[in-house]
């Protein structure tokens, strides 16, 4: 048993695993503090511990599986993941015994969840991994011929259809993450710089024109959340800006070392355990805690790109780029929400925000990156000349 573990540790990126575990440990510390100061129980922290340990175990198992076999098995995981997503488009809070399909967690118009007893699961997290694998396989099979119209149009359909389906669920935040992953992977797959520039200009111009011609395109609360960023002092938007104002106060009053994890002297932020865990962490642990969280996430992003560059093939490189994109886009949106520069759209901070399904799926992504790195190392050793 021990020789097997030692051999595994020699092959795997131990630092990458350690960074993930440090993120989870810091998350659990923050959630235990929240349980003491605000929630009155450690249920959130307990679920986070269980999800992190389960995710770590699955990451280790996934790392030993050939990522190329996982990508080729796309009919299996695509059918499973999107087969779970599609019912939530049509069934909203439909109960069948202990199961609720299309559960709107928090009483919002986001019907993207399943509820089984007292536990919830978001199938879009599983679909995110399948999306990365299938798009990486699609791009790698084109062998650099991305810009040809006959190849580009199916790629755009592949990229745009999943965010559209997630949007129909009511989860626009996750839809934006899907879109960001797809566009970054498309660029990494060889999309022309001219096409990128033209597409950006077209999106800005088209989006602006659409809002002018159809001002009712956005739902009322969506428009108010955007206006809350532009005019945060508007008293008519006080209910909309309340959470972000509290988050900004929490970050601003944290100081260097914070108010203390268990002092009870902290700024109350609604739902701090979820989208605003960074604001709470900055308040109770100060600049030191916030900087540590950002450093760990930044290091994870760099380490993921490092594995992409060392990959033995285009498929592994694109899988790592997709997982980097998932990390990066979620971090940018979540931190933008906490710093009051982006509207609140319900995007969690990877590894830190409470949520069993998101933590487990993030660790599955970690397993894919480790698999790419381990096979790249094996390829280099096999290619080394024998003296």
Secondary structure as UniProt FT lines:
FT   HELIX           2..11
FT   HELIX           14..34
FT   HELIX           35..39
FT   HELIX           43..63
FT   HELIX           67..72
FT   HELIX           74..90
FT   STRAND          94..96
FT   TURN            97..98
FT   STRAND          99..103
FT   TURN            105..106
FT   STRAND          113..116
FT   TURN            117..118
FT   STRAND          119..122
FT   HELIX           123..141
FT   TURN            142..144
FT   TURN            146..147
FT   HELIX           149..169
FT   HELIX           172..188
FT   TURN            189..190
FT   HELIX           193..213
FT   TURN            215..216
FT   HELIX           220..230
FT   TURN            232..233
FT   HELIX           235..237
FT   HELIX           238..252
FT   TURN            255..257
FT   TURN            261..262
FT   TURN            270..276
FT   HELIX           277..310
FT   HELIX           314..338
FT   TURN            339..340
FT   TURN            350..352
FT   HELIX           356..383
//
